Amino acid sequence: MCGRRRGGWIKGMTTTSFDFPGRRVEGVALVLGPVSMLTGVLLRADYNGFFPAQLAAFAESPGRMTTSYSAFAIGNVLLWPAVIALVRRIWPASPRLALWGGVMVLLGLFARTFHAGVNHLTFQLVDDQGMEQAWKAVADSYYGAFHVFQSLSVAVFFGWIVLAVGAWRSNALGIARSVALASMSALPIGVLKGTGPMSIVTTLGLCVALVPLGVRVLRDGPAPSWWAYPLTLGVGTAAVLLGMAG
């Protein structure tokens, strides 16, 4: 049995054309990913960026700091569909830049997700063991402790630059927005990274680079069915409640 696909035949299977993860997911991620990261950065902008001040900030304002770090982590996770959307637009003109830039940036997103988990643990130490013990635990392990994601810091630094060059050469973004995208290479990476001037500049640059593309992606196609909105809200709410229940 043969199945027909665009560009030829594949023996033994039937295939269809599908652009994963799809236009709507990409469009939403292109808009909400950068905005969420910028929101997280701004929420902790009035605290010193080094980890002792971040722990003290959590002890003083746990709700605000939890929201800040959660928003940043959510934005980071949402960037994977956004990066794939940009890679697909770069690919026809600059396949190598699209491939290597996309791979390196995605690897860097994994590293930031790992750091988000460590951040969450350190904040729980403040609640469970007190500020002094939490500070000591972080200070004793902050430098020199090996983990497998350390090498990905280099990948994410160069990845945004490679992806930006590809976006410029392919005219996927244009020169100004490509430069704004490349600025993400200067966003600090690691555990308990607070907000400095470059954090604001880079996440704002990410918004400038990707949000207009996301709006265009969402507009370039039919609107979702009316039931998609309440269904998405219901599934998301159920997932949060189940997660809170353990």
Secondary structure, DSSP 4 states (H G I P E B T S, - for coil): -EEEETTEEEET-------TT-HHHHHHHHHHHHHHHHHHHHHTTTS-SSHHHHHHHHHH-HHHHHHHHHHHHHHHHHHHHHHHHHHHHHTTT-HHHHHHHHHHHHHHHHHHHHHHHHHHHHHHHHHHH-HHHHHHHHHHHSSS---TTTTHHHHHHHHHHHHHHHHHHTTSS-HHHHHHHHGGGGS--STT----HHHHHHHHHHHHHHHHHHHHHHHSSPPPPTTHHHHHHHHHHHHHHHHHH-
